[in-house]
Structures are given as structure tokens and as C-alpha cells.
């Protein structure tokens, strides 16, 4: 086990925030929903580490800390060894920083539930906490370099492709005046100007065109929202190396992965987003949940998946390459990686929040904490009913993932061997 100290500048009084103490996560008693949620990145990380340490006293658990940025921004990885020799289930949070509080709560609750039940999962389970620790700590969707990590997971060839294609392939340049930070947000802009610009653009181009332009991202404007970067970011380097070193011998066909996000859709309702070639498996393995395909150009306008057909560099399309068998010639992997997306507020409010926070971050550094409250309040709904739905559906999907992982491992083990 590897543990990191927390610098004074990040110290918080977790008890003053109504948090649970370390001893509570060591007890074999289910806690109240609020107990698994946190107000800060450090508090969330402490709870994650406490849960992993407590579970480690009962089961075979290893915690590794991947330092992304000084002084103490880390990806924490807890590995719970399964009772069988095959299969791998991965649960990740915080790719989009501020969205990580929901996934973190699900992870902490899942490990605490394992402690309470004393039941080891059949497949080895990997919890990846806060892939974008800087964004989570500062309530941003983007990382320390203003990069969207869910557009940055690309190979060298992938970066060449997105940098060579038309910068306006999805219409990002049409909305340049809205998307790219050029000055600090004035009071007039926050309450009036941003609405005038947004309404004008929607009237001219349509809401779907605006969403499609945003989510497809830019690889050319470093101060724009949804900037995908021009090179692979440290978080992806570190996590890829960790997976390759520790699980590179696991067949990709035995891997199932759930990556938790918040934002799109009705408040508290979740949807599973998956590539088209994995939809049938997800529909069968995750009953009770809605499944949509982001790479389907025919997705209905009102769906969470609408407008994503030109997106590159997502988690779903990248991490399968680090397991045995890697990616095929078409770039596809046999690993099944899906996004669990929980709704928060209407899309137009999220767009406004991202635009305002991004301008404040770049041009009003003294007040970054204030500007970050816009994205915090849009992507982390601190309401009891919302939190309850996060844990309920998060737990259901987590257990379905474990079951699917065991099934895929069994199918792989019994698959006929090719003739010599």
C-alpha cells in the first residue's frame, strides 16, 4: 500500500462538513446516503482511501497512488482481488473533474458494502478514483492544462487525425465568440450577455448544432471549452501504464468497465452510453437501464447521446488497448466500456456555466473559486433525492458489471481453442 500525505494548503475540517469519520467506514454497518458523498476532492479521496484500507483488513486489497501533479493531485486505484482467476471489472470516476463526486460516492459505498457483507467479488475489481484530480479539486471539467480528458485519450495517429481534420467539422468555429475565453466575465455578461449570445446562436444554428459543436470539441483553441489538447495528458499516461503493467495479460474480452459521469439528461436519471457494437451486450447485461449509442448519427435529438458521432478521444474508445489482444485493425477492442451518465440540470444551464467558469478561470485568477461555483452547482447536485438516486442506480449497475465480468470470464475460459 502507498499513502500520500495531504499538504497544509489542502487541509479541511471534514468533521465540520458533516462527513463521516474513518472509524465509521471501518464498521460493518450501512451508513446514511449523505455519508458517502463529499464537498471537496480531498474529503472524497480520504473516504476512498479509508474504505480501501478498511476493506483491506478483510480481503486482499491493494491501493496504488498515481501522482498527476504537484503538490498532491493524485489518481487513487484500489484493486480488490477476485475469488476466481479470470475476468476484470473496472469502475472509474472523475474524468471530468467536478463530475467525480458522484462516482466517488458510488465507489466508497461499494467498497463499504463489500466490507459489510464480507463477500469477495468473483472477478478482480479495480476502482479508479479521480482520473482528473485537478478538475475535481477545483470544480472544473477540464484538467490542469485546460484539457478535456474525455477527448484526449488518443494515440499519436489519433492526434494527427483530429489536428488535420477541418477545425469546423462539427461547427465549433461557428460558436467561437461563445466557446473561447477572451476576457473575464463581467456582471452584464453573466446575467444578460451570455443569454443574448446563446439565444442568438440557437436561433441561427439550432440547439442540436450547438450541442454537436461543443461535444465534438476543439483541438486548436487552448482557451476554449472542450479543448481536447494536442498531446496525451499525464493522467492517461499514468493510468495506461498502470493497467498495462498490472493487467496487460487479461484478455480484453474478459474486461468490463463503467465510467461514471454527470450532466446530461433529467435530474437523477441515468443512461448507459456505449459504442454501437456493444449495445446488444449492454442491453442484455444491464436490465432496467436505458442504453444509448454516442457513435450513432441517427440518435434522436432529445437523447443524451445526440450529437456525439464525431467525438474522438473518449475513455470508451481508448483503454481497451492496454489489455491482452488490445485493439483491432479498426481500433475497436473486445473490452466492453460504457459510460453511466446521471442527469443534473438542463443542457442550456450547463453550457452557460461552462462558458462563464472558463472565462473566469483564464482571465480572473484571483476569483477562480467563485467562478468554479457555476460548474460545481451544475454538475454536482447537492440534494438528498439526487444523491439517493446516484447510489441506488450506481450500486445496481456496479453489481450488474460484476456479474457481466464473471460471465465474460467464464465464456472466455470455455471458448473453443483454435486448431493447431
DRENTI-606949 format. One record per residue (C-alpha): residue in one letter; x, y, z. Coordinates in steps of 0.5 Angstrom, whole numbers, plus 500, padded with zeros to 3 digits. Example, Ala and Ser with C-alpha at 12.3 -4.5 7.8 and 13.67 -1.06 7.14 Angstrom:
REM residues 2
A525491516S527498514
//
This chain:
REM residues 420
X500500500X502507498X500513502X501520501X501526506X496532505X499539504X497544509X494548504X489543502X487541509X480541511X476540517X472534515X468534521X466541520X463539514X458533517X463528514X464521517X470519521X475514519X472509524X465510521X468507515X471501519X465499522X460493518X454498519X451501513X451509513X447514511X447516504X450523505X456520509X459517502X459524499X464530500X464537499X472537497X477533493X481532499X475529503X473525498X480522497X480521504X474517505X476513499X483511502X479510509X474505505X480501502X484501508X478498512X477493506X484491506X484488513X478483511X480482504X486482499X486490497X492494494X492501494X496505489X497512488X499516482X501523483X499527477X501534479X505537485X503539490X498533492X494532486X493524485X489518482X488513487X487506485X484501489X485493487X480488490X483481488X477477486X476470488X477467481X483467477X480471471X476477469X477484471X472490473X474497473X470503476X472510474X471517477X473524476X475524468X471531468X474533475X468536478X463530476X468526480X464527487X458522484X463517482X467517488X461516493X459510489X466507490X466509497X460506498X461500494X468498498X464499505X458495502X464489501X466490508X459490511X458483507X465480508X464477501X469478496X468479488X468474484X472478479X478482481X475489481X479496480X477502483X480508479X479515483X479522480X482521474X482529473X484530480X486538479X479539476X476535482X480539487X478546483X471544481X473544474X471540468X478541465X485539468X491543470X492544462X485546461X484540457X478535457X481528459X475525455X477528448X484527450X485519450X488519443X494515440X499519436X496517430X489520433X492526435X494527428X487526425X484531430X489536428X489535421X481535420X477541419X477545425X470547424X468540422X462540427X461548428X466550433X468556430X461558429X461559436X468562437X465568441X462564446X466558447X473561447X475565453X478572451X476576457X474576464X466575465X463582467X457582471X453584465X456578461X454573467X447575468X445578461X450578455X451570456X444569455X444574449X449570445X447563447X440565444X442568438X447562436X441557438X436562433X441562428X444555428X439550432X440547439X443541436X448544432X451548438X451541443X454538437X460543436X461543444X462536445X466534439X471539442X477543439X484541438X486548436X484553441X487552448X483557452X476554449X471550453X472542451X479543449X482536447X489538448X495537443X498531446X497526451X496528458X499526465X493522467X492518461X500516461X500514468X493510468X495507462X502505464X499502471X494498467X499495462X504493468X499490472X493487468X496487461X496480461X488480462X484478455X481485453X474480452X474479460X474486461X468490463X469498465X464503468X466510468X461515472X459522469X454527471X451533467X446530461X439528462X433529467X436530474X438524478X436519472X442515469X443513462X449508460X453511454X456505449X459505442X454501438X458495437X457494445X450496445X447489445X451486450X450492455X442492454X442484456X447485462X444492465X437491465X433496468X437502465X437506459X442505453X444510448X450510443X454516442X457514436X450513432X449519428X441517428X441519436X434523437X435530438X433530445X437524447X444524452X447521446X445526441X451530437X457525439X458522433X464526431X467525438X474523439X479521445X474518449X475513455X471508452X475508445X482508449X483504455X482497452X488497448X492496455X489489456X491483452X489483445X489490445X485494439X483491433X486494426X479498426X481501433X476497437X477493443X474487446X473490452X466493454X467500457X461504458X459511461X454512466X451519466X447522471X443528469X443534473X441541470X438543463X444543458X443550457X445552464X451547464X453551457X452558461X456555467X462552463X463559459X463563465X467559469X472558463X473566462X474567470X479561470X483564465X482572466X480573473X485568477X484572484X477570484X477563481X474560487X468564486X467562478X468555480X462555484X458556477X460549475X460546481X453547482X451545475X455538475X454536483X447537485X448537493X440535494X439529498X434526493X439526487X445523492X440518494X439516486X446516485X448511490X441507488X443506481X450507482X450501486X445497481X450498475X456496479X453490481X451488474X458490472X461485477X456479474X458481467X465481468X464474471X460472465X465474460X471471464X467464464X465465457X473466455X475460459X470455456X471458449X474453444X481454442X484455435X486448432X494448432
//
